[in-house]
Amino acid sequence: MQTVIIVIHLMLVLGLIGVVLLQRSEGGGLGIGGGGGGGFMSSRGTTNLLTRTTAILAACFFVTSLFLSWLANYERKPSSIINSTSPAPISQPGAPAAPAGGLLDSLKKPEAPSAPQAPQSK
């Protein structure tokens, strides 16, 4: 479903780019030549058609963008920050403490016992 919407979205993007490039700018741009005479495809008729087509394609682009963002969030499972951490275990008084172990502690080399130092006299 999402792939179909993405393909439609990309076709709308390409169509929107093409229609925008066809519009006549102040300098002429890539616009369709403005021949003389009246009728449907006159300069004014072409401008109205391209403006309406741009508006329709832009609205469809907006709708597909919203739908894709909704679809991406729809499949996510909600999570809570509060319930994500497990409570720390409570140690019983008088019970021996569990050895603090981990990968770093197991890799640490035991230190060699140092010789007792003689008390310093004053």
Long-range contacts (C-beta under 8 A, 24 or more apart in sequence): 1-71, 2-68, 2-71, 2-72, 5-64, 5-67, 5-68, 5-71, 6-68, 8-64, 9-61, 9-64, 9-65, 9-68, 12-57, 12-60, 12-61, 12-64, 13-61, 15-57, 16-54, 16-57, 16-58, 16-61, 19-50, 19-53, 19-54, 19-57, 20-54, 22-50, 23-47, 23-50, 23-51, 23-54
